Amino acid sequence: MSELSKRSTVYFATEIHQALRIKAASTHQSVSELVNEAVRVALSEDQEDLKAFTQRANEPTLSYEELLEDLKSHGKI
């Protein structure tokens, strides 16, 4: 771990903790490394979602009723 890392207590369900320990052992990583990578991936996905939301903010919207009517008119429902 880096000198800049911070310590935190995280409580896992027993089954999740067991799975993490097994994966850590089988991949020669620590549980901390696995959790850090999972959090990085989740944050990266959030960032991508926010970017897509911003890019699409000016797109026209349909009401639910309009969407159903469009699907019906195109033979989708």
N, CA, C and O atoms as a Tripos MOL2 file, in Angstrom:
@<TRIPOS>MOLECULE
protein
  308   307    77     0     0
PROTEIN
NO_CHARGES

@<TRIPOS>ATOM
      1 N           0.8220   -1.1890    0.0000 N.3       1 MET1
      2 CA          0.0000    0.0000    0.0000 C.3       1 MET1
      3 C           0.8630    1.2470    0.0000 C.2       1 MET1
      4 O           1.9780    1.2550    0.5220 O.2       1 MET1
      5 N           0.3380    2.2750   -0.5810 N.am      2 SER2
      6 CA          1.0670    3.5240   -0.6700 C.3       2 SER2
      7 C           1.1010    4.2370    0.6800 C.2       2 SER2
      8 O           0.2730    3.9770    1.5530 O.2       2 SER2
      9 N           2.0530    5.1220    0.8370 N.am      3 GLU3
     10 CA          2.1500    5.9150    2.0650 C.3       3 GLU3
     11 C           0.9520    6.8300    2.2290 C.2       3 GLU3
     12 O           0.6230    7.2290    3.3460 O.2       3 GLU3
     13 N           0.2980    7.1650    1.1300 N.am      4 LEU4
     14 CA         -0.8140    8.1000    1.1760 C.3       4 LEU4
     15 C          -2.1470    7.4170    1.4520 C.2       4 LEU4
     16 O          -3.1760    8.0920    1.4870 O.2       4 LEU4
     17 N          -2.1630    6.1050    1.6490 N.am      5 SER5
     18 CA         -3.4230    5.4120    1.8570 C.3       5 SER5
     19 C          -4.0030    5.7440    3.2240 C.2       5 SER5
     20 O          -3.2840    6.0810    4.1640 O.2       5 SER5
     21 N          -5.3290    5.6400    3.3060 N.am      6 LYS6
     22 CA         -6.0510    5.9120    4.5470 C.3       6 LYS6
     23 C          -6.6950    4.6240    5.0250 C.2       6 LYS6
     24 O          -7.0790    3.7740    4.2210 O.2       6 LYS6
     25 N          -6.8080    4.4880    6.2990 N.am      7 ARG7
     26 CA         -7.4120    3.3060    6.8980 C.3       7 ARG7
     27 C          -8.8860    3.5760    7.1540 C.2       7 ARG7
     28 O          -9.2690    4.6640    7.5830 O.2       7 ARG7
     29 N          -9.7080    2.5630    6.8840 N.am      8 SER8
     30 CA        -11.1310    2.6740    7.1260 C.3       8 SER8
     31 C         -11.6630    1.3050    7.5070 C.2       8 SER8
     32 O         -11.1440    0.2840    7.0570 O.2       8 SER8
     33 N         -12.6790    1.2840    8.3210 N.am      9 THR9
     34 CA        -13.3100    0.0250    8.6940 C.3       9 THR9
     35 C         -14.5450   -0.1610    7.8240 C.2       9 THR9
     36 O         -15.4110    0.7110    7.7510 O.2       9 THR9
     37 N         -14.6060   -1.3010    7.1770 N.am     10 VAL10
     38 CA        -15.7360   -1.6280    6.3220 C.3      10 VAL10
     39 C         -16.2850   -2.9610    6.7890 C.2      10 VAL10
     40 O         -15.5260   -3.9050    7.0090 O.2      10 VAL10
     41 N         -17.5920   -3.0430    6.9410 N.am     11 TYR11
     42 CA        -18.2200   -4.2840    7.3770 C.3      11 TYR11
     43 C         -18.8600   -4.9750    6.1780 C.2      11 TYR11
     44 O         -19.6800   -4.3810    5.4790 O.2      11 TYR11
     45 N         -18.4850   -6.2220    5.9440 N.am     12 PHE12
     46 CA        -19.0170   -7.0150    4.8440 C.3      12 PHE12
     47 C         -19.9240   -8.1050    5.3810 C.2      12 PHE12
     48 O         -19.7360   -8.5910    6.4970 O.2      12 PHE12
     49 N         -20.9030   -8.4830    4.5850 N.am     13 ALA13
     50 CA        -21.6750   -9.6800    4.9010 C.3      13 ALA13
     51 C         -20.6840  -10.8450    4.9250 C.2      13 ALA13
     52 O         -19.7030  -10.8410    4.1820 O.2      13 ALA13
     53 N         -20.9330  -11.8110    5.7540 N.am     14 THR14
     54 CA        -20.0140  -12.9330    5.9280 C.3      14 THR14
     55 C         -19.6490  -13.5850    4.6000 C.2      14 THR14
     56 O         -18.4820  -13.8840    4.3470 O.2      14 THR14
     57 N         -20.6530  -13.8030    3.7540 N.am     15 GLU15
     58 CA        -20.4150  -14.4720    2.4750 C.3      15 GLU15
     59 C         -19.5370  -13.6250    1.5460 C.2      15 GLU15
     60 O         -18.6770  -14.1520    0.8400 O.2      15 GLU15
     61 N         -19.7640  -12.3260    1.5550 N.am     16 ILE16
     62 CA        -18.9610  -11.4150    0.7250 C.3      16 ILE16
     63 C         -17.5180  -11.4220    1.2140 C.2      16 ILE16
     64 O         -16.5890  -11.4880    0.4090 O.2      16 ILE16
     65 N         -17.3290  -11.3550    2.5160 N.am     17 HIS17
     66 CA        -15.9780  -11.3510    3.0750 C.3      17 HIS17
     67 C         -15.2460  -12.6420    2.7310 C.2      17 HIS17
     68 O         -14.0660  -12.6190    2.3810 O.2      17 HIS17
     69 N         -15.9390  -13.7490    2.8290 N.am     18 GLN18
     70 CA        -15.3250  -15.0330    2.4960 C.3      18 GLN18
     71 C         -14.9300  -15.0680    1.0180 C.2      18 GLN18
     72 O         -13.8400  -15.5220    0.6720 O.2      18 GLN18
     73 N         -15.8220  -14.5870    0.1520 N.am     19 ALA19
     74 CA        -15.5120  -14.5600   -1.2830 C.3      19 ALA19
     75 C         -14.3210  -13.6530   -1.5660 C.2      19 ALA19
     76 O         -13.4640  -13.9920   -2.3820 O.2      19 ALA19
     77 N         -14.2580  -12.4990   -0.8970 N.am     20 LEU20
     78 CA        -13.1200  -11.5870   -1.0700 C.3      20 LEU20
     79 C         -11.8160  -12.2350   -0.6300 C.2      20 LEU20
     80 O         -10.8020  -12.1220   -1.3170 O.2      20 LEU20
     81 N         -11.8390  -12.9110    0.5100 N.am     21 ARG21
     82 CA        -10.6240  -13.5610    0.9970 C.3      21 ARG21
     83 C         -10.1520  -14.6500    0.0440 C.2      21 ARG21
     84 O          -8.9540  -14.7850   -0.2060 O.2      21 ARG21
     85 N         -11.0910  -15.4260   -0.4870 N.am     22 ILE22
     86 CA        -10.7270  -16.4910   -1.4300 C.3      22 ILE22
     87 C         -10.1670  -15.8910   -2.7160 C.2      22 ILE22
     88 O          -9.1540  -16.3560   -3.2380 O.2      22 ILE22
     89 N         -10.8440  -14.8450   -3.2250 N.am     23 LYS23
     90 CA        -10.3410  -14.2120   -4.4490 C.3      23 LYS23
     91 C          -8.9790  -13.5850   -4.2130 C.2      23 LYS23
     92 O          -8.0910  -13.6960   -5.0580 O.2      23 LYS23
     93 N          -8.8050  -12.9320   -3.0820 N.am     24 ALA24
     94 CA         -7.5110  -12.3160   -2.7630 C.3      24 ALA24
     95 C          -6.4100  -13.3700   -2.7530 C.2      24 ALA24
     96 O          -5.3360  -13.1560   -3.3160 O.2      24 ALA24
     97 N          -6.6710  -14.4860   -2.1230 N.am     25 ALA25
     98 CA         -5.6600  -15.5520   -2.0570 C.3      25 ALA25
     99 C          -5.3770  -16.1280   -3.4410 C.2      25 ALA25
    100 O          -4.2250  -16.4030   -3.7770 O.2      25 ALA25
    101 N          -6.4150  -16.3100   -4.2360 N.am     26 SER26
    102 CA         -6.2120  -16.9470   -5.5410 C.3      26 SER26
    103 C          -5.5920  -16.0040   -6.5720 C.2      26 SER26
    104 O          -5.0230  -16.4610   -7.5630 O.2      26 SER26
    105 N          -5.6980  -14.6900   -6.3480 N.am     27 THR27
    106 CA         -5.1180  -13.7240   -7.2910 C.3      27 THR27
    107 C          -3.8550  -13.0690   -6.7470 C.2      27 THR27
    108 O          -3.2810  -12.1860   -7.3850 O.2      27 THR27
    109 N          -3.4250  -13.5050   -5.5620 N.am     28 HIS28
    110 CA         -2.2300  -12.9560   -4.9160 C.3      28 HIS28
    111 C          -2.3420  -11.4430   -4.7180 C.2      28 HIS28
    112 O          -1.3840  -10.6960   -4.9180 O.2      28 HIS28
    113 N          -3.5380  -11.0190   -4.3200 N.am     29 GLN29
    114 CA         -3.7780   -9.6150   -3.9940 C.3      29 GLN29
    115 C          -4.3240   -9.5560   -2.5740 C.2      29 GLN29
    116 O          -4.7610  -10.5640   -2.0180 O.2      29 GLN29
    117 N          -4.2930   -8.3740   -2.0070 N.am     30 SER30
    118 CA         -4.9070   -8.2020   -0.6890 C.3      30 SER30
    119 C          -6.3860   -7.8670   -0.8690 C.2      30 SER30
    120 O          -6.8190   -7.4470   -1.9420 O.2      30 SER30
    121 N          -7.1430   -8.0610    0.1990 N.am     31 VAL31
    122 CA         -8.5500   -7.6680    0.1750 C.3      31 VAL31
    123 C          -8.6390   -6.1640   -0.1000 C.2      31 VAL31
    124 O          -9.5180   -5.7200   -0.8390 O.2      31 VAL31
    125 N          -7.7490   -5.3970    0.4830 N.am     32 SER32
    126 CA         -7.7410   -3.9400    0.2520 C.3      32 SER32
    127 C          -7.5530   -3.6120   -1.2250 C.2      32 SER32
    128 O          -8.2240   -2.7250   -1.7530 O.2      32 SER32
    129 N          -6.6490   -4.3200   -1.8930 N.am     33 GLU33
    130 CA         -6.4350   -4.0700   -3.3260 C.3      33 GLU33
    131 C          -7.6950   -4.3790   -4.1220 C.2      33 GLU33
    132 O          -8.0620   -3.6310   -5.0280 O.2      33 GLU33
    133 N          -8.3550   -5.4770   -3.7860 N.am     34 LEU34
    134 CA         -9.5890   -5.8350   -4.4960 C.3      34 LEU34
    135 C         -10.6770   -4.7910   -4.2720 C.2      34 LEU34
    136 O         -11.3580   -4.3860   -5.2140 O.2      34 LEU34
    137 N         -10.8380   -4.3620   -3.0400 N.am     35 VAL35
    138 CA        -11.8710   -3.3790   -2.7220 C.3      35 VAL35
    139 C         -11.5470   -2.0430   -3.3810 C.2      35 VAL35
    140 O         -12.4380   -1.3970   -3.9330 O.2      35 VAL35
    141 N         -10.2880   -1.6190   -3.3320 N.am     36 ASN36
    142 CA         -9.8980   -0.3620   -3.9820 C.3      36 ASN36
    143 C         -10.2010   -0.3930   -5.4710 C.2      36 ASN36
    144 O         -10.7120    0.5830   -6.0210 O.2      36 ASN36
    145 N          -9.8910   -1.5060   -6.1270 N.am     37 GLU37
    146 CA        -10.1530   -1.6130   -7.5620 C.3      37 GLU37
    147 C         -11.6510   -1.5860   -7.8420 C.2      37 GLU37
    148 O         -12.0880   -0.9430   -8.7960 O.2      37 GLU37
    149 N         -12.4360   -2.2690   -7.0320 N.am     38 ALA38
    150 CA        -13.8870   -2.2720   -7.2190 C.3      38 ALA38
    151 C         -14.4650   -0.8660   -7.0600 C.2      38 ALA38
    152 O         -15.3540   -0.4700   -7.8140 O.2      38 ALA38
    153 N         -13.9670   -0.1220   -6.0900 N.am     39 VAL39
    154 CA        -14.4330    1.2560   -5.8810 C.3      39 VAL39
    155 C         -14.0110    2.1380   -7.0450 C.2      39 VAL39
    156 O         -14.7950    2.9660   -7.5070 O.2      39 VAL39
    157 N         -12.7690    1.9720   -7.5310 N.am     40 ARG40
    158 CA        -12.3060    2.7360   -8.7010 C.3      40 ARG40
    159 C         -13.2240    2.5010   -9.9020 C.2      40 ARG40
    160 O         -13.6150    3.4450  -10.5880 O.2      40 ARG40
    161 N         -13.5610    1.2360  -10.1470 N.am     41 VAL41
    162 CA        -14.4330    0.8890  -11.2760 C.3      41 VAL41
    163 C         -15.8010    1.5340  -11.0950 C.2      41 VAL41
    164 O         -16.3390    2.1140  -12.0380 O.2      41 VAL41
    165 N         -16.3660    1.4420   -9.9030 N.am     42 ALA42
    166 CA        -17.6860    2.0270   -9.6430 C.3      42 ALA42
    167 C         -17.6650    3.5410   -9.8400 C.2      42 ALA42
    168 O         -18.5830    4.0970  -10.4420 O.2      42 ALA42
    169 N         -16.6330    4.2080   -9.3420 N.am     43 LEU43
    170 CA        -16.5290    5.6600   -9.5070 C.3      43 LEU43
    171 C         -16.3340    6.0420  -10.9690 C.2      43 LEU43
    172 O         -16.8800    7.0440  -11.4300 O.2      43 LEU43
    173 N         -15.5630    5.2510  -11.6920 N.am     44 SER44
    174 CA        -15.3500    5.5030  -13.1180 C.3      44 SER44
    175 C         -16.6620    5.3680  -13.8920 C.2      44 SER44
    176 O         -16.9520    6.1690  -14.7810 O.2      44 SER44
    177 N         -17.4500    4.3500  -13.5470 N.am     45 GLU45
    178 CA        -18.7480    4.1720  -14.1990 C.3      45 GLU45
    179 C         -19.6690    5.3460  -13.8940 C.2      45 GLU45
    180 O         -20.3950    5.8100  -14.7730 O.2      45 GLU45
    181 N         -19.6450    5.8320  -12.6470 N.am     46 ASP46
    182 CA        -20.4420    7.0040  -12.2910 C.3      46 ASP46
    183 C         -20.0250    8.2080  -13.1260 C.2      46 ASP46
    184 O         -20.8690    8.9650  -13.6030 O.2      46 ASP46
    185 N         -18.7180    8.3780  -13.2970 N.am     47 GLN47
    186 CA        -18.2160    9.5040  -14.0770 C.3      47 GLN47
    187 C         -18.6850    9.4030  -15.5220 C.2      47 GLN47
    188 O         -19.0860   10.4060  -16.1130 O.2      47 GLN47
    189 N         -18.6400    8.2030  -16.0980 N.am     48 GLU48
    190 CA        -19.1130    8.0050  -17.4720 C.3      48 GLU48
    191 C         -20.6020    8.2910  -17.5780 C.2      48 GLU48
    192 O         -21.0460    8.9030  -18.5490 O.2      48 GLU48
    193 N         -21.3840    7.8530  -16.5880 N.am     49 ASP49
    194 CA        -22.8220    8.1060  -16.5930 C.3      49 ASP49
    195 C         -23.1190    9.6020  -16.5400 C.2      49 ASP49
    196 O         -23.9820   10.0970  -17.2640 O.2      49 ASP49
    197 N         -22.3960   10.3190  -15.6740 N.am     50 LEU50
    198 CA        -22.6120   11.7590  -15.5670 C.3      50 LEU50
    199 C         -22.2370   12.4740  -16.8610 C.2      50 LEU50
    200 O         -22.9180   13.4150  -17.2690 O.2      50 LEU50
    201 N         -21.1670   12.0380  -17.5040 N.am     51 LYS51
    202 CA        -20.7550   12.6310  -18.7760 C.3      51 LYS51
    203 C         -21.8270   12.3930  -19.8350 C.2      51 LYS51
    204 O         -22.1700   13.3100  -20.5820 O.2      51 LYS51
    205 N         -22.3570   11.1790  -19.9080 N.am     52 ALA52
    206 CA        -23.4070   10.8660  -20.8860 C.3      52 ALA52
    207 C         -24.6580   11.6790  -20.5960 C.2      52 ALA52
    208 O         -25.3040   12.1750  -21.5190 O.2      52 ALA52
    209 N         -25.0030   11.8180  -19.3280 N.am     53 PHE53
    210 CA        -26.1710   12.6000  -18.9500 C.3      53 PHE53
    211 C         -26.0140   14.0440  -19.4090 C.2      53 PHE53
    212 O         -26.9470   14.6330  -19.9550 O.2      53 PHE53
    213 N         -24.8240   14.6150  -19.1840 N.am     54 THR54
    214 CA        -24.5580   15.9880  -19.5960 C.3      54 THR54
    215 C         -24.6410   16.1330  -21.1130 C.2      54 THR54
    216 O         -25.2040   17.1040  -21.6170 O.2      54 THR54
    217 N         -24.0810   15.1710  -21.8380 N.am     55 GLN55
    218 CA        -24.0990   15.2270  -23.2970 C.3      55 GLN55
    219 C         -25.5150   15.1230  -23.8570 C.2      55 GLN55
    220 O         -25.8030   15.6700  -24.9210 O.2      55 GLN55
    221 N         -26.3890   14.4310  -23.1550 N.am     56 ARG56
    222 CA        -27.7450   14.2030  -23.6530 C.3      56 ARG56
    223 C         -28.7690   15.1500  -23.0490 C.2      56 ARG56
    224 O         -29.9630   15.0180  -23.3180 O.2      56 ARG56
    225 N         -28.3250   16.0980  -22.2400 N.am     57 ALA57
    226 CA        -29.2370   16.9780  -21.5020 C.3      57 ALA57
    227 C         -30.1740   17.7600  -22.4150 C.2      57 ALA57
    228 O         -31.3010   18.0580  -22.0200 O.2      57 ALA57
    229 N         -29.7430   18.0950  -23.6100 N.am     58 ASN58
    230 CA        -30.5610   18.9120  -24.5050 C.3      58 ASN58
    231 C         -31.3800   18.0980  -25.5030 C.2      58 ASN58
    232 O         -32.0350   18.6660  -26.3780 O.2      58 ASN58
    233 N         -31.3480   16.7780  -25.3760 N.am     59 GLU59
    234 CA        -32.1460   15.9480  -26.2710 C.3      59 GLU59
    235 C         -33.6240   16.1000  -25.9330 C.2      59 GLU59
    236 O         -33.9880   16.2960  -24.7730 O.2      59 GLU59
    237 N         -34.4630   16.0100  -26.9430 N.am     60 PRO60
    238 CA        -35.9010   16.0980  -26.6620 C.3      60 PRO60
    239 C         -36.3450   14.8910  -25.8200 C.2      60 PRO60
    240 O         -35.7610   13.8100  -25.8950 O.2      60 PRO60
    241 N         -37.3670   15.1060  -25.0390 N.am     61 THR61
    242 CA        -37.8830   14.0330  -24.2000 C.3      61 THR61
    243 C         -39.2860   13.6460  -24.6470 C.2      61 THR61
    244 O         -39.9970   14.4340  -25.2720 O.2      61 THR61
    245 N         -39.6680   12.4250  -24.3160 N.am     62 LEU62
    246 CA        -41.0120   11.9270  -24.5820 C.3      62 LEU62
    247 C         -41.6670   11.5960  -23.2530 C.2      62 LEU62
    248 O         -41.0110   11.1230  -22.3250 O.2      62 LEU62
    249 N         -42.9500   11.8450  -23.1700 N.am     63 SER63
    250 CA        -43.6660   11.3720  -21.9920 C.3      63 SER63
    251 C         -43.8370    9.8630  -22.1350 C.2      63 SER63
    252 O         -43.6290    9.3060  -23.2130 O.2      63 SER63
    253 N         -44.2050    9.2280  -21.0760 N.am     64 TYR64
    254 CA        -44.4310    7.7860  -21.1170 C.3      64 TYR64
    255 C         -45.5280    7.4510  -22.1300 C.2      64 TYR64
    256 O         -45.4230    6.4820  -22.8820 O.2      64 TYR64
    257 N         -46.5620    8.2550  -22.1330 N.am     65 GLU65
    258 CA        -47.6640    8.0340  -23.0680 C.3      65 GLU65
    259 C         -47.1920    8.1840  -24.5140 C.2      65 GLU65
    260 O         -47.5620    7.3900  -25.3790 O.2      65 GLU65
    261 N         -46.3760    9.2020  -24.7710 N.am     66 GLU66
    262 CA        -45.8370    9.4030  -26.1230 C.3      66 GLU66
    263 C         -44.9480    8.2380  -26.5350 C.2      66 GLU66
    264 O         -44.9850    7.8000  -27.6850 O.2      66 GLU66
    265 N         -44.1580    7.7440  -25.6100 N.am     67 LEU67
    266 CA        -43.2960    6.6050  -25.8930 C.3      67 LEU67
    267 C         -44.1260    5.3830  -26.2640 C.2      67 LEU67
    268 O         -43.8210    4.6980  -27.2410 O.2      67 LEU67
    269 N         -45.1750    5.1080  -25.4890 N.am     68 LEU68
    270 CA        -46.0410    3.9700  -25.7960 C.3      68 LEU68
    271 C         -46.6920    4.1230  -27.1670 C.2      68 LEU68
    272 O         -46.7780    3.1620  -27.9310 O.2      68 LEU68
    273 N         -47.1440    5.3220  -27.4680 N.am     69 GLU69
    274 CA        -47.7730    5.5770  -28.7680 C.3      69 GLU69
    275 C         -46.7730    5.3790  -29.9030 C.2      69 GLU69
    276 O         -47.1180    4.8170  -30.9420 O.2      69 GLU69
    277 N         -45.5490    5.8320  -29.7150 N.am     70 ASP70
    278 CA        -44.4920    5.6550  -30.7300 C.3      70 ASP70
    279 C         -44.1960    4.1800  -30.9360 C.2      70 ASP70
    280 O         -44.0770    3.7220  -32.0720 O.2      70 ASP70
    281 N         -44.0770    3.4370  -29.8500 N.am     71 LEU71
    282 CA        -43.8240    1.9960  -29.9640 C.3      71 LEU71
    283 C         -44.9610    1.2960  -30.6870 C.2      71 LEU71
    284 O         -44.7380    0.4180  -31.5200 O.2      71 LEU71
    285 N         -46.1760    1.6930  -30.3600 N.am     72 LYS72
    286 CA        -47.3460    1.0860  -31.0060 C.3      72 LYS72
    287 C         -47.3760    1.4150  -32.4900 C.2      72 LYS72
    288 O         -47.6640    0.5430  -33.3090 O.2      72 LYS72
    289 N         -47.0820    2.6610  -32.8490 N.am     73 SER73
    290 CA        -47.1320    3.0680  -34.2570 C.3      73 SER73
    291 C         -46.0670    2.3740  -35.1020 C.2      73 SER73
    292 O         -46.2190    2.2450  -36.3170 O.2      73 SER73
    293 N         -44.9810    1.9240  -34.4510 N.am     74 HIS74
    294 CA        -43.9310    1.2160  -35.1670 C.3      74 HIS74
    295 C         -44.0480   -0.2970  -35.0290 C.2      74 HIS74
    296 O         -43.1290   -1.0280  -35.3980 O.2      74 HIS74
    297 N         -45.1750   -0.7690  -34.4980 N.am     75 GLY75
    298 CA        -45.4170   -2.1970  -34.3840 C.3      75 GLY75
    299 C         -44.5620   -2.9020  -33.3450 C.2      75 GLY75
    300 O         -44.3780   -4.1170  -33.4200 O.2      75 GLY75
    301 N         -44.0400   -2.1690  -32.3870 N.am     76 LYS76
    302 CA        -43.1800   -2.7670  -31.3590 C.3      76 LYS76
    303 C         -43.9870   -3.3630  -30.2060 C.2      76 LYS76
    304 O         -43.5320   -4.2700  -29.5090 O.2      76 LYS76
    305 N         -45.2040   -2.8250  -30.0260 N.am     77 ILE77
    306 CA        -46.1010   -3.4000  -29.0010 C.3      77 ILE77
    307 C         -47.4930   -3.5360  -29.5810 C.2      77 ILE77
    308 O         -48.4050   -3.9970  -28.8950 O.2      77 ILE77
@<TRIPOS>BOND
     1     1     2 1
     2     2     3 1
     3     3     4 2
     4     3     5 am
     5     5     6 1
     6     6     7 1
     7     7     8 2
     8     7     9 am
     9     9    10 1
    10    10    11 1
    11    11    12 2
    12    11    13 am
    13    13    14 1
    14    14    15 1
    15    15    16 2
    16    15    17 am
    17    17    18 1
    18    18    19 1
    19    19    20 2
    20    19    21 am
    21    21    22 1
    22    22    23 1
    23    23    24 2
    24    23    25 am
    25    25    26 1
    26    26    27 1
    27    27    28 2
    28    27    29 am
    29    29    30 1
    30    30    31 1
    31    31    32 2
    32    31    33 am
    33    33    34 1
    34    34    35 1
    35    35    36 2
    36    35    37 am
    37    37    38 1
    38    38    39 1
    39    39    40 2
    40    39    41 am
    41    41    42 1
    42    42    43 1
    43    43    44 2
    44    43    45 am
    45    45    46 1
    46    46    47 1
    47    47    48 2
    48    47    49 am
    49    49    50 1
    50    50    51 1
    51    51    52 2
    52    51    53 am
    53    53    54 1
    54    54    55 1
    55    55    56 2
    56    55    57 am
    57    57    58 1
    58    58    59 1
    59    59    60 2
    60    59    61 am
    61    61    62 1
    62    62    63 1
    63    63    64 2
    64    63    65 am
    65    65    66 1
    66    66    67 1
    67    67    68 2
    68    67    69 am
    69    69    70 1
    70    70    71 1
    71    71    72 2
    72    71    73 am
    73    73    74 1
    74    74    75 1
    75    75    76 2
    76    75    77 am
    77    77    78 1
    78    78    79 1
    79    79    80 2
    80    79    81 am
    81    81    82 1
    82    82    83 1
    83    83    84 2
    84    83    85 am
    85    85    86 1
    86    86    87 1
    87    87    88 2
    88    87    89 am
    89    89    90 1
    90    90    91 1
    91    91    92 2
    92    91    93 am
    93    93    94 1
    94    94    95 1
    95    95    96 2
    96    95    97 am
    97    97    98 1
    98    98    99 1
    99    99   100 2
   100    99   101 am
   101   101   102 1
   102   102   103 1
   103   103   104 2
   104   103   105 am
   105   105   106 1
   106   106   107 1
   107   107   108 2
   108   107   109 am
   109   109   110 1
   110   110   111 1
   111   111   112 2
   112   111   113 am
   113   113   114 1
   114   114   115 1
   115   115   116 2
   116   115   117 am
   117   117   118 1
   118   118   119 1
   119   119   120 2
   120   119   121 am
   121   121   122 1
   122   122   123 1
   123   123   124 2
   124   123   125 am
   125   125   126 1
   126   126   127 1
   127   127   128 2
   128   127   129 am
   129   129   130 1
   130   130   131 1
   131   131   132 2
   132   131   133 am
   133   133   134 1
   134   134   135 1
   135   135   136 2
   136   135   137 am
   137   137   138 1
   138   138   139 1
   139   139   140 2
   140   139   141 am
   141   141   142 1
   142   142   143 1
   143   143   144 2
   144   143   145 am
   145   145   146 1
   146   146   147 1
   147   147   148 2
   148   147   149 am
   149   149   150 1
   150   150   151 1
   151   151   152 2
   152   151   153 am
   153   153   154 1
   154   154   155 1
   155   155   156 2
   156   155   157 am
   157   157   158 1
   158   158   159 1
   159   159   160 2
   160   159   161 am
   161   161   162 1
   162   162   163 1
   163   163   164 2
   164   163   165 am
   165   165   166 1
   166   166   167 1
   167   167   168 2
   168   167   169 am
   169   169   170 1
   170   170   171 1
   171   171   172 2
   172   171   173 am
   173   173   174 1
   174   174   175 1
   175   175   176 2
   176   175   177 am
   177   177   178 1
   178   178   179 1
   179   179   180 2
   180   179   181 am
   181   181   182 1
   182   182   183 1
   183   183   184 2
   184   183   185 am
   185   185   186 1
   186   186   187 1
   187   187   188 2
   188   187   189 am
   189   189   190 1
   190   190   191 1
   191   191   192 2
   192   191   193 am
   193   193   194 1
   194   194   195 1
   195   195   196 2
   196   195   197 am
   197   197   198 1
   198   198   199 1
   199   199   200 2
   200   199   201 am
   201   201   202 1
   202   202   203 1
   203   203   204 2
   204   203   205 am
   205   205   206 1
   206   206   207 1
   207   207   208 2
   208   207   209 am
   209   209   210 1
   210   210   211 1
   211   211   212 2
   212   211   213 am
   213   213   214 1
   214   214   215 1
   215   215   216 2
   216   215   217 am
   217   217   218 1
   218   218   219 1
   219   219   220 2
   220   219   221 am
   221   221   222 1
   222   222   223 1
   223   223   224 2
   224   223   225 am
   225   225   226 1
   226   226   227 1
   227   227   228 2
   228   227   229 am
   229   229   230 1
   230   230   231 1
   231   231   232 2
   232   231   233 am
   233   233   234 1
   234   234   235 1
   235   235   236 2
   236   235   237 am
   237   237   238 1
   238   238   239 1
   239   239   240 2
   240   239   241 am
   241   241   242 1
   242   242   243 1
   243   243   244 2
   244   243   245 am
   245   245   246 1
   246   246   247 1
   247   247   248 2
   248   247   249 am
   249   249   250 1
   250   250   251 1
   251   251   252 2
   252   251   253 am
   253   253   254 1
   254   254   255 1
   255   255   256 2
   256   255   257 am
   257   257   258 1
   258   258   259 1
   259   259   260 2
   260   259   261 am
   261   261   262 1
   262   262   263 1
   263   263   264 2
   264   263   265 am
   265   265   266 1
   266   266   267 1
   267   267   268 2
   268   267   269 am
   269   269   270 1
   270   270   271 1
   271   271   272 2
   272   271   273 am
   273   273   274 1
   274   274   275 1
   275   275   276 2
   276   275   277 am
   277   277   278 1
   278   278   279 1
   279   279   280 2
   280   279   281 am
   281   281   282 1
   282   282   283 1
   283   283   284 2
   284   283   285 am
   285   285   286 1
   286   286   287 1
   287   287   288 2
   288   287   289 am
   289   289   290 1
   290   290   291 1
   291   291   292 2
   292   291   293 am
   293   293   294 1
   294   294   295 1
   295   295   296 2
   296   295   297 am
   297   297   298 1
   298   298   299 1
   299   299   300 2
   300   299   301 am
   301   301   302 1
   302   302   303 1
   303   303   304 2
   304   303   305 am
   305   305   306 1
   306   306   307 1
   307   307   308 2
@<TRIPOS>SUBSTRUCTURE
     1 MET1         2 RESIDUE 1 A MET
     2 SER2         6 RESIDUE 1 A SER
     3 GLU3        10 RESIDUE 1 A GLU
     4 LEU4        14 RESIDUE 1 A LEU
     5 SER5        18 RESIDUE 1 A SER
     6 LYS6        22 RESIDUE 1 A LYS
     7 ARG7        26 RESIDUE 1 A ARG
     8 SER8        30 RESIDUE 1 A SER
     9 THR9        34 RESIDUE 1 A THR
    10 VAL10       38 RESIDUE 1 A VAL
    11 TYR11       42 RESIDUE 1 A TYR
    12 PHE12       46 RESIDUE 1 A PHE
    13 ALA13       50 RESIDUE 1 A ALA
    14 THR14       54 RESIDUE 1 A THR
    15 GLU15       58 RESIDUE 1 A GLU
    16 ILE16       62 RESIDUE 1 A ILE
    17 HIS17       66 RESIDUE 1 A HIS
    18 GLN18       70 RESIDUE 1 A GLN
    19 ALA19       74 RESIDUE 1 A ALA
    20 LEU20       78 RESIDUE 1 A LEU
    21 ARG21       82 RESIDUE 1 A ARG
    22 ILE22       86 RESIDUE 1 A ILE
    23 LYS23       90 RESIDUE 1 A LYS
    24 ALA24       94 RESIDUE 1 A ALA
    25 ALA25       98 RESIDUE 1 A ALA
    26 SER26      102 RESIDUE 1 A SER
    27 THR27      106 RESIDUE 1 A THR
    28 HIS28      110 RESIDUE 1 A HIS
    29 GLN29      114 RESIDUE 1 A GLN
    30 SER30      118 RESIDUE 1 A SER
    31 VAL31      122 RESIDUE 1 A VAL
    32 SER32      126 RESIDUE 1 A SER
    33 GLU33      130 RESIDUE 1 A GLU
    34 LEU34      134 RESIDUE 1 A LEU
    35 VAL35      138 RESIDUE 1 A VAL
    36 ASN36      142 RESIDUE 1 A ASN
    37 GLU37      146 RESIDUE 1 A GLU
    38 ALA38      150 RESIDUE 1 A ALA
    39 VAL39      154 RESIDUE 1 A VAL
    40 ARG40      158 RESIDUE 1 A ARG
    41 VAL41      162 RESIDUE 1 A VAL
    42 ALA42      166 RESIDUE 1 A ALA
    43 LEU43      170 RESIDUE 1 A LEU
    44 SER44      174 RESIDUE 1 A SER
    45 GLU45      178 RESIDUE 1 A GLU
    46 ASP46      182 RESIDUE 1 A ASP
    47 GLN47      186 RESIDUE 1 A GLN
    48 GLU48      190 RESIDUE 1 A GLU
    49 ASP49      194 RESIDUE 1 A ASP
    50 LEU50      198 RESIDUE 1 A LEU
    51 LYS51      202 RESIDUE 1 A LYS
    52 ALA52      206 RESIDUE 1 A ALA
    53 PHE53      210 RESIDUE 1 A PHE
    54 THR54      214 RESIDUE 1 A THR
    55 GLN55      218 RESIDUE 1 A GLN
    56 ARG56      222 RESIDUE 1 A ARG
    57 ALA57      226 RESIDUE 1 A ALA
    58 ASN58      230 RESIDUE 1 A ASN
    59 GLU59      234 RESIDUE 1 A GLU
    60 PRO60      238 RESIDUE 1 A PRO
    61 THR61      242 RESIDUE 1 A THR
    62 LEU62      246 RESIDUE 1 A LEU
    63 SER63      250 RESIDUE 1 A SER
    64 TYR64      254 RESIDUE 1 A TYR
    65 GLU65      258 RESIDUE 1 A GLU
    66 GLU66      262 RESIDUE 1 A GLU
    67 LEU67      266 RESIDUE 1 A LEU
    68 LEU68      270 RESIDUE 1 A LEU
    69 GLU69      274 RESIDUE 1 A GLU
    70 ASP70      278 RESIDUE 1 A ASP
    71 LEU71      282 RESIDUE 1 A LEU
    72 LYS72      286 RESIDUE 1 A LYS
    73 SER73      290 RESIDUE 1 A SER
    74 HIS74      294 RESIDUE 1 A HIS
    75 GLY75      298 RESIDUE 1 A GLY
    76 LYS76      302 RESIDUE 1 A LYS
    77 ILE77      306 RESIDUE 1 A ILE
